[in-house]
């Protein structure tokens, strides 16, 4: 299995729809494209070089707790668990097999 296939399988296991030919990964209006590089030294996630809480993507969602529980039940690898922040968010972050982190959050102030 290529690294590209492994990464798409990871997101597919979490309930994302994946187009393997083009690398589109989407769910509930959230969409990213996964590209494969020939040189793995080109893979540079923001964490840890940009700090402990650095993420590559952050998405606002409704129902962050249920999304967290779903991802947890499906074996997601977490960068950090569901938490309440000092800036008024309830959020968590997953990490994919390439080390990229996606945060999902919901404002507590709405």
C-alpha angles and dihedrals in degrees: 000000000000122000087249091056091045092053093047090048090053092055092041090055088055092056101266120136110238131199102204096193095059102018097241112160117186144163134165095347094316113117135173134167120229114210125190119226126209091216115054090199085072090067106098117163116192091244125106099005092059098042142284096292097040114134131187096214134011124195128190112224141175114238099023093170094057091045089051092050091048093050090045091053090050095053102257117177107234127212086193134355127244108297143161113240132212088244094063103264134125105211150148135188134219127204123215126216091268092055097255115143128215120191123204120196148166127206117245090202098068 
